[in-house]
Amino acid sequence: MDFESKIISRQIGDILYASGLTIGTAESCTGGRISEAIMAIPGSSDYYKGGIVAYTDDVKERLLHVSRETLEQYTAVSEEVAREMVLGTIEAIGVDFAIASTGYAGPGGGTAEAPVGTIWLAYGSKDEVRTFKLTEDFGRDINLAIATNKAIRLMLDFLNDMDIKSE
């Protein structure tokens, strides 16, 4: 993990630890990399409760309660699915906040509407879910590194916007 990711993860941890709030993850294309970044910080078990790697639509449906209708209408690589993954994670794991990723990291799998490099990130709470779309293809490894770093950066910004106070 790069140095910047460690700094961001530490900042997320400091906020969550001080507030007594918790976070979980739901990852498709990033396959656990976001979880790894968060739990790399010593003491993260105080606020990081777990993650679900939902690589297939079936797992998204069964464990995260992403609706079949959403998957059929928008495909797994969509803003709508990413949003539902966040809400499903909050419910399934029992956390205050969640981060989700779904996309085509490459080298294959893209479509005309969502080419390789299209990755949807979602993050937030049960009351507010925000999204961000990555669209550039730099090759699988770099796409995944960018998505992971961007996801935790966005979550940190969200937590800072929430102006969370310690318990």
C-alpha atoms as a printed R data frame, in Angstrom:
    type eleno elety resid chain resno       x       y       z
1   ATOM     1    CA   MET     A     1   0.000   0.000   0.000
2   ATOM     2    CA   ASP     A     2   1.273   3.436  -0.862
3   ATOM     3    CA   PHE     A     3   2.123   6.058   1.728
4   ATOM     4    CA   GLU     A     4  -0.789   8.342   0.819
5   ATOM     5    CA   SER     A     5  -3.305   5.522   1.360
6   ATOM     6    CA   LYS     A     6  -1.848   4.862   4.804
7   ATOM     7    CA   ILE     A     7  -2.175   8.520   5.756
8   ATOM     8    CA   ILE     A     8  -5.787   8.667   4.537
9   ATOM     9    CA   SER     A     9  -6.650   5.417   6.307
10  ATOM    10    CA   ARG     A    10  -5.115   6.725   9.520
11  ATOM    11    CA   GLN     A    11  -7.218   9.901   9.268
12  ATOM    12    CA   ILE     A    12 -10.405   7.863   8.714
13  ATOM    13    CA   GLY     A    13  -9.460   5.724  11.688
14  ATOM    14    CA   ASP     A    14  -8.836   8.709  13.924
15  ATOM    15    CA   ILE     A    15 -12.284  10.147  13.152
16  ATOM    16    CA   LEU     A    16 -14.121   6.859  13.602
17  ATOM    17    CA   TYR     A    17 -12.222   5.828  16.719
18  ATOM    18    CA   ALA     A    18 -12.833   9.186  18.419
19  ATOM    19    CA   SER     A    19 -16.542   9.140  17.552
20  ATOM    20    CA   GLY     A    20 -17.249   5.485  18.292
21  ATOM    21    CA   LEU     A    21 -18.686   5.045  14.803
22  ATOM    22    CA   THR     A    22 -18.048   2.111  12.475
23  ATOM    23    CA   ILE     A    23 -17.404   1.346   8.822
24  ATOM    24    CA   GLY     A    24 -17.673  -1.620   6.459
25  ATOM    25    CA   THR     A    25 -17.006  -2.295   2.805
26  ATOM    26    CA   ALA     A    26 -18.600  -3.975  -0.196
27  ATOM    27    CA   GLU     A    27 -16.220  -4.567  -3.039
28  ATOM    28    CA   SER     A    28 -16.604  -6.032  -6.470
29  ATOM    29    CA   CYS     A    29 -13.770  -5.036  -8.793
30  ATOM    30    CA   THR     A    30 -11.404  -3.967  -6.012
31  ATOM    31    CA   GLY     A    31 -11.675  -7.411  -4.429
32  ATOM    32    CA   GLY     A    32 -10.784  -6.424  -0.867
33  ATOM    33    CA   ARG     A    33  -8.226  -3.717  -1.540
34  ATOM    34    CA   ILE     A    34 -10.322  -1.019   0.147
35  ATOM    35    CA   SER     A    35 -10.753  -3.274   3.183
36  ATOM    36    CA   GLU     A    36  -7.023  -3.896   3.235
37  ATOM    37    CA   ALA     A    37  -6.310  -0.166   3.205
38  ATOM    38    CA   ILE     A    38  -8.651   0.497   6.120
39  ATOM    39    CA   MET     A    39  -7.576  -2.440   8.261
40  ATOM    40    CA   ALA     A    40  -3.857  -1.810   7.708
41  ATOM    41    CA   ILE     A    41  -4.008   0.681  10.562
42  ATOM    42    CA   PRO     A    42  -3.305  -0.791  14.006
43  ATOM    43    CA   GLY     A    43  -6.463  -0.670  16.141
44  ATOM    44    CA   SER     A    44  -8.794  -0.687  13.143
45  ATOM    45    CA   SER     A    45 -10.830  -3.485  14.737
46  ATOM    46    CA   ASP     A    46 -12.352  -0.782  16.943
47  ATOM    47    CA   TYR     A    47 -14.155   0.770  13.958
48  ATOM    48    CA   TYR     A    48 -13.778  -1.525  10.919
49  ATOM    49    CA   LYS     A    49 -16.360  -4.300  11.256
50  ATOM    50    CA   GLY     A    50 -15.824  -6.174   7.998
51  ATOM    51    CA   GLY     A    51 -16.350  -6.351   4.298
52  ATOM    52    CA   ILE     A    52 -18.052  -8.366   1.612
53  ATOM    53    CA   VAL     A    53 -16.353  -9.124  -1.671
54  ATOM    54    CA   ALA     A    54 -19.385  -9.334  -3.935
55  ATOM    55    CA   TYR     A    55 -17.765 -10.228  -7.220
56  ATOM    56    CA   THR     A    56 -20.889 -11.728  -8.806
57  ATOM    57    CA   ASP     A    57 -24.415 -10.416  -9.212
58  ATOM    58    CA   ASP     A    58 -25.707 -13.356  -7.175
59  ATOM    59    CA   VAL     A    59 -23.624 -12.337  -4.159
60  ATOM    60    CA   LYS     A    60 -24.653  -8.707  -4.593
61  ATOM    61    CA   GLU     A    61 -28.284  -9.828  -4.474
62  ATOM    62    CA   ARG     A    62 -28.088 -12.394  -1.676
63  ATOM    63    CA   LEU     A    63 -25.715 -10.699   0.751
64  ATOM    64    CA   LEU     A    64 -26.088  -7.002  -0.041
65  ATOM    65    CA   HIS     A    65 -29.738  -7.026  -1.114
66  ATOM    66    CA   VAL     A    66 -29.038  -5.272  -4.400
67  ATOM    67    CA   SER     A    67 -32.294  -5.692  -6.277
68  ATOM    68    CA   ARG     A    68 -32.424  -7.924  -9.333
69  ATOM    69    CA   GLU     A    69 -34.395  -5.181 -11.081
70  ATOM    70    CA   THR     A    70 -31.586  -2.685 -10.519
71  ATOM    71    CA   LEU     A    71 -29.003  -5.148 -11.823
72  ATOM    72    CA   GLU     A    72 -31.097  -5.938 -14.894
73  ATOM    73    CA   GLN     A    73 -31.981  -2.334 -15.662
74  ATOM    74    CA   TYR     A    74 -28.615  -0.691 -15.014
75  ATOM    75    CA   THR     A    75 -26.054  -3.602 -14.954
76  ATOM    76    CA   ALA     A    76 -23.684  -4.315 -12.093
77  ATOM    77    CA   VAL     A    77 -21.382  -1.498 -13.192
78  ATOM    78    CA   SER     A    78 -23.665   1.407 -12.400
79  ATOM    79    CA   GLU     A    79 -24.195   4.206  -9.936
80  ATOM    80    CA   GLU     A    80 -27.466   2.628  -8.829
81  ATOM    81    CA   VAL     A    81 -25.859  -0.704  -7.925
82  ATOM    82    CA   ALA     A    82 -22.992   1.015  -6.101
83  ATOM    83    CA   ARG     A    83 -25.542   2.956  -4.010
84  ATOM    84    CA   GLU     A    84 -27.459  -0.196  -3.145
85  ATOM    85    CA   MET     A    85 -24.197  -1.909  -2.201
86  ATOM    86    CA   VAL     A    86 -23.488   0.809   0.384
87  ATOM    87    CA   LEU     A    87 -26.944   0.539   1.914
88  ATOM    88    CA   GLY     A    88 -26.767  -3.257   1.861
89  ATOM    89    CA   THR     A    89 -23.421  -3.202   3.640
90  ATOM    90    CA   ILE     A    90 -24.699  -0.892   6.357
91  ATOM    91    CA   GLU     A    91 -27.586  -3.289   6.947
92  ATOM    92    CA   ALA     A    92 -25.718  -6.597   6.558
93  ATOM    93    CA   ILE     A    93 -22.704  -5.723   8.677
94  ATOM    94    CA   GLY     A    94 -24.398  -3.297  11.030
95  ATOM    95    CA   VAL     A    95 -22.161  -0.280  10.534
96  ATOM    96    CA   ASP     A    96 -22.629   3.475  10.435
97  ATOM    97    CA   PHE     A    97 -20.764   4.027   7.166
98  ATOM    98    CA   ALA     A    98 -19.802   1.996   4.121
99  ATOM    99    CA   ILE     A    99 -17.740   2.164   0.962
100 ATOM   100    CA   ALA     A   100 -18.557   0.181  -2.191
101 ATOM   101    CA   SER     A   101 -16.916  -0.396  -5.560
102 ATOM   102    CA   THR     A   102 -18.139  -1.956  -8.777
103 ATOM   103    CA   GLY     A   103 -16.563  -1.727 -12.190
104 ATOM   104    CA   TYR     A   104 -14.471  -3.068 -15.024
105 ATOM   105    CA   ALA     A   105 -10.834  -3.003 -13.956
106 ATOM   106    CA   GLY     A   106  -9.670  -4.805 -17.098
107 ATOM   107    CA   PRO     A   107  -8.157  -5.979 -19.191
108 ATOM   108    CA   GLY     A   108 -11.519  -7.352 -20.384
109 ATOM   109    CA   GLY     A   109 -15.141  -7.093 -19.416
110 ATOM   110    CA   GLY     A   110 -16.055  -3.611 -20.550
111 ATOM   111    CA   THR     A   111 -18.983  -2.638 -22.739
112 ATOM   112    CA   ALA     A   112 -19.637   0.213 -25.159
113 ATOM   113    CA   GLU     A   113 -21.576   2.042 -22.431
114 ATOM   114    CA   ALA     A   114 -19.080   1.206 -19.678
115 ATOM   115    CA   PRO     A   115 -15.641   0.508 -21.126
116 ATOM   116    CA   VAL     A   116 -12.733  -0.935 -19.161
117 ATOM   117    CA   GLY     A   117 -11.688   1.609 -16.559
118 ATOM   118    CA   THR     A   118 -15.278   2.450 -15.637
119 ATOM   119    CA   ILE     A   119 -15.503   2.039 -11.877
120 ATOM   120    CA   TRP     A   120 -18.321   3.328  -9.701
121 ATOM   121    CA   LEU     A   121 -17.487   4.166  -6.103
122 ATOM   122    CA   ALA     A   122 -20.179   4.799  -3.507
123 ATOM   123    CA   TYR     A   123 -19.768   5.812   0.105
124 ATOM   124    CA   GLY     A   124 -21.775   7.223   2.941
125 ATOM   125    CA   SER     A   125 -24.368   6.463   5.578
126 ATOM   126    CA   LYS     A   126 -27.949   5.206   5.587
127 ATOM   127    CA   ASP     A   127 -29.052   8.839   5.319
128 ATOM   128    CA   GLU     A   128 -26.720   9.961   2.532
129 ATOM   129    CA   VAL     A   129 -24.910   8.005  -0.152
130 ATOM   130    CA   ARG     A   130 -22.566   9.773  -2.531
131 ATOM   131    CA   THR     A   131 -21.042   8.377  -5.709
132 ATOM   132    CA   PHE     A   132 -18.057   8.946  -7.953
133 ATOM   133    CA   LYS     A   133 -17.301   7.531 -11.393
134 ATOM   134    CA   LEU     A   134 -13.814   6.724 -12.644
135 ATOM   135    CA   THR     A   135 -13.531   6.449 -16.422
136 ATOM   136    CA   GLU     A   136  -9.890   6.187 -17.419
137 ATOM   137    CA   ASP     A   137  -8.141   2.912 -18.252
138 ATOM   138    CA   PHE     A   138  -4.527   2.727 -17.100
139 ATOM   139    CA   GLY     A   139  -4.365  -1.058 -16.961
140 ATOM   140    CA   ARG     A   140  -5.774  -3.351 -14.305
141 ATOM   141    CA   ASP     A   141  -3.261  -2.799 -11.499
142 ATOM   142    CA   ILE     A   142  -3.259   0.978 -11.787
143 ATOM   143    CA   ASN     A   143  -7.069   1.117 -12.217
144 ATOM   144    CA   LEU     A   144  -7.480  -0.805  -8.963
145 ATOM   145    CA   ALA     A   145  -4.894   1.285  -7.113
146 ATOM   146    CA   ILE     A   146  -6.594   4.503  -8.256
147 ATOM   147    CA   ALA     A   147 -10.042   3.204  -7.301
148 ATOM   148    CA   THR     A   148  -8.861   2.138  -3.839
149 ATOM   149    CA   ASN     A   149  -7.112   5.409  -3.108
150 ATOM   150    CA   LYS     A   150 -10.008   7.492  -4.468
151 ATOM   151    CA   ALA     A   151 -12.575   5.510  -2.452
152 ATOM   152    CA   ILE     A   152 -10.854   6.106   0.867
153 ATOM   153    CA   ARG     A   153 -10.141   9.751  -0.017
154 ATOM   154    CA   LEU     A   154 -13.838  10.309  -0.790
155 ATOM   155    CA   MET     A   155 -14.838   8.599   2.455
156 ATOM   156    CA   LEU     A   156 -12.466  10.822   4.419
157 ATOM   157    CA   ASP     A   157 -13.945  13.901   2.736
158 ATOM   158    CA   PHE     A   158 -17.452  12.641   3.568
159 ATOM   159    CA   LEU     A   159 -16.558  12.129   7.226
160 ATOM   160    CA   ASN     A   160 -14.999  15.588   7.381
161 ATOM   161    CA   ASP     A   161 -18.123  17.097   5.761
162 ATOM   162    CA   MET     A   162 -20.240  15.366   8.411
163 ATOM   163    CA   ASP     A   163 -18.197  17.178  11.081
164 ATOM   164    CA   ILE     A   164 -18.321  14.132  13.343
165 ATOM   165    CA   LYS     A   165 -17.540  14.787  16.984
166 ATOM   166    CA   SER     A   166 -16.114  12.328  19.471
167 ATOM   167    CA   GLU     A   167 -18.407  10.595  21.932
